Amino acid sequence: MTPMHLGQASVLPSSPDEAVLDYVPNPRPGRLYLVRFAVPEFTSLCPVTAQPDFAHLVIDYAPGETIVESKSLKLFLGSFRNHQAFHEDCTVGIGERLLGEMKPVWLRIGGYWYPRGGIPIDVFWQSGPPPEGLWLPPQDVPGYRGRG
């Protein structure tokens, strides 16, 4: 499980499918704890107009045997900036890929998308009910309120 990106010069992958996510051993195996990644400047492209879409993503997970290496996650998420997909596909797809590869005890993702056509579309997905005893802080991303 040697990370491919950590400590190496890395190029932004041209697509999410080409991105390689690195995982390292959980430094606290057997402990129930939460890891949070906040991604306030996520971008992708509209699949219809190819115009940019912007979101604030919050990824929470309770690690199993591994944790995701943050540089590889950053490169994976950055690869969406030229990827055309609906908000739902991006948000749920990111969660499903992390769940399938990392196999955490539990995972949730909140996609707080800025308006498209005057309507903000927020997308939420989780792998199941959170484990009993897991401290689950609120994601604290306010809904879109427009100007003033």
C-alpha positions in Angstrom: 0.0 0.0 0.0 2.7 2.5 -1.0 1.1 5.8 -1.9 1.6 6.8 -5.5 1.3 10.5 -5.0 2.6 11.3 -1.5 6.0 13.0 -1.8 6.0 12.8 -5.6 5.3 15.4 -8.3 1.8 14.6 -9.6 -0.2 15.8 -12.5 -3.9 16.5 -12.3 -5.7 13.5 -13.9 -7.7 14.3 -17.0 -10.8 12.6 -15.7 -12.2 11.0 -12.5 -11.9 7.6 -14.1 -8.1 8.1 -14.6 -7.5 9.4 -11.1 -5.9 7.0 -8.7 -6.8 7.2 -5.0 -4.2 6.2 -2.5 -5.0 4.6 0.8 -2.8 4.1 3.8 -3.3 2.0 6.9 -5.6 3.5 9.5 -3.3 4.8 12.3 -6.0 4.0 14.9 -7.5 0.7 13.8 -10.4 -0.5 15.9 -11.2 3.0 17.1 -14.4 4.7 16.1 -13.7 8.3 15.0 -14.7 10.6 12.2 -12.6 12.1 9.4 -13.9 15.2 7.6 -12.8 16.7 4.3 -14.3 20.1 3.4 -13.9 21.1 -0.2 -15.3 24.6 -0.6 -14.2 25.2 -4.2 -15.2 22.0 -6.0 -15.9 22.4 -9.7 -17.3 20.3 -12.5 -19.1 21.0 -15.8 -22.7 20.9 -16.7 -23.4 17.9 -19.0 -25.8 19.9 -21.2 -24.2 23.4 -21.5 -20.5 22.6 -20.5 -20.7 25.7 -18.2 -18.9 25.4 -14.9 -20.7 24.3 -11.8 -19.5 25.1 -8.3 -20.1 23.3 -5.0 -18.9 23.1 -1.4 -18.5 19.3 -0.6 -18.2 17.9 2.9 -17.0 14.3 3.1 -17.3 12.6 6.5 -16.2 9.0 7.1 -15.4 6.6 10.0 -12.3 4.7 8.9 -12.0 1.0 8.7 -8.6 -0.6 7.9 -7.5 2.3 5.7 -7.7 6.1 5.3 -7.6 8.0 2.0 -4.4 9.9 1.4 -5.4 13.6 1.1 -3.1 14.5 -1.9 -4.6 11.8 -4.0 -8.1 12.8 -2.9 -7.3 16.4 -3.9 -6.2 15.3 -7.4 -9.2 13.0 -7.8 -11.6 15.9 -6.9 -9.7 18.3 -9.1 -10.1 16.0 -12.1 -13.8 16.8 -12.1 -13.1 20.4 -13.3 -13.2 19.1 -16.9 -15.8 16.4 -16.2 -19.4 16.8 -17.4 -21.9 15.4 -15.0 -25.1 16.3 -13.1 -24.7 17.4 -9.5 -26.3 14.1 -8.3 -23.9 12.0 -10.4 -20.8 13.9 -9.1 -21.8 13.8 -5.4 -23.1 10.2 -5.2 -20.3 9.0 -7.5 -17.6 10.4 -5.2 -19.1 8.8 -2.2 -19.6 5.4 -3.9 -16.0 5.4 -5.2 -14.6 6.1 -1.7 -16.9 3.6 -0.1 -16.0 0.9 -2.7 -12.3 1.3 -2.5 -11.6 2.4 1.0 -14.3 0.4 2.7 -14.8 2.7 5.7 -17.1 1.7 8.5 -19.4 4.5 7.4 -19.4 7.4 4.9 -21.5 10.4 4.0 -21.1 13.2 1.5 -23.0 16.5 1.3 -22.8 18.4 -2.0 -23.9 22.0 -1.5 -24.2 23.3 -5.1 -24.5 26.9 -6.1 -27.5 27.8 -8.2 -27.9 26.5 -11.8 -30.8 28.2 -13.6 -31.7 30.0 -10.3 -32.1 26.8 -8.3 -29.5 25.5 -5.9 -29.4 21.7 -5.9 -28.0 20.1 -2.7 -27.2 16.4 -2.8 -26.7 14.2 0.2 -25.7 10.5 0.3 -24.6 8.1 3.0 -23.6 4.5 3.1 -26.2 3.7 5.8 -27.0 4.7 9.4 -24.1 6.1 11.3 -22.5 3.7 13.8 -23.8 4.0 17.4 -21.5 6.2 19.4 -19.9 8.1 16.5 -19.7 11.8 17.1 -21.4 13.3 14.1 -21.0 17.1 14.0 -23.3 19.0 11.7 -21.9 19.9 8.3 -22.6 23.6 8.9 -22.8 24.7 5.3 -25.6 27.2 5.0 -28.2 26.8 2.3 -28.0 29.3 -0.5 -29.6 32.6 0.4 -28.8 34.7 -2.6 -27.7 38.3 -2.2 -28.5 40.5 0.8 
